[in-house]
Amino acid sequence: MKRDDILQVLKRFKRFNADRYNIVRLGLFGSGARDICDEESDIDVVVVLSKPDMFNLVGIKQDLEEKFQSHVDIVRYRDKMNPFLKKRIEKEAVYV
């Protein structure tokens, strides 16, 4: 799936689900953001929630996997997280 197609799905998802899941920011990183993903690639999504909740993260993951018909990895961006992953997200994430 192309980067622009993924971003359109994420944009639409955020518009219709921000209140339901307390989404503040939603973005794409990894191979999808670099537009080098193939059919085997998962979709790496970064999310910032106003009220962090494990059930919301699971719901977002399940809903997006259904929409993409592909494996989705969800990472909640926060102040204290793996520094390598945080730096990678800050460098390449594209937010919708």
N, C-alpha and C positions, 0 to 999 in steps of 0.2 A: 504494500500500500504506500502511496506517495505521501510525503510530508504534508502537503497542502490538504489532501483528503483527510488525513488524520486530524489536522488542526480544525477543519470544518466540523468534524464529528464532535471534537472536544468543545468547540465553541457553542454548538447547539446544545450539547449535554449540559454545559455550565448554565446556559440561559434558562433551561427548563428545570434544573435540579439544584441550583445554588442554595435556595432556601431549605429545601428538603434535607440536604446533607451539610449545610453550614459552610459551603465552599466560598472562600475569599479569593483564592487564585488557583488556577488549573493550568498546567503546562505539560509540554512534551520535552523529553530529553533522550539522550542515547542515540542509537542508530536512526531512529525515526526523525529526530530533530536534525540530524546530519544528512537526512534523505539518502541513507545507504542501506535501509532495511530490505530484507527479502521475505519470501513466504515463510521462512523458518524463524524469523525474528519475532521477539515479543515486543510489546509496546510499553515503553517506560513513561509513566505519568507521575508528575510531581503535583502535590496538592497542599494548599494551606487552608486550614479549617479555622473558623472563628471559635468553635467549641470542639476540640479534639475528642473523637469518639471512635472506638474500635468498630462498632457496628456500622457507623457511617463509612469507614474505610472499606469494610467488607462489601457493603452495598454498592459503593462506587465501583469497586473492582468487578463485581458480578455484572452490574449493568453495562459497564464498558466492554467486558468480554463478550457479552451477548451482542452488543452493537458491532464490534469489530470481528466477531467470530475468530478470535485469536487470544492468546495468553496476554494478560496485562499485568505489569508490575506497578504497584502503587507505592510511592514514597511520600511520607508526610514531611514536608520541609519544616524545620524548627531550628532554634538557636543551637541546641546541643544535639548534635548528630555526628555520624562518622565524618571526620574532616575531609577525607578523600572524596566521598560521595557528595558532600556539601559543595566542595570546590567545583566538582564536575557539573553539578546542577547549575551553579551560579554562572559557569562559563558557557554552557550550551542550551539551557532551557529556553523554550519559546512558549510564552504564556498567551492564553486566549482571553 
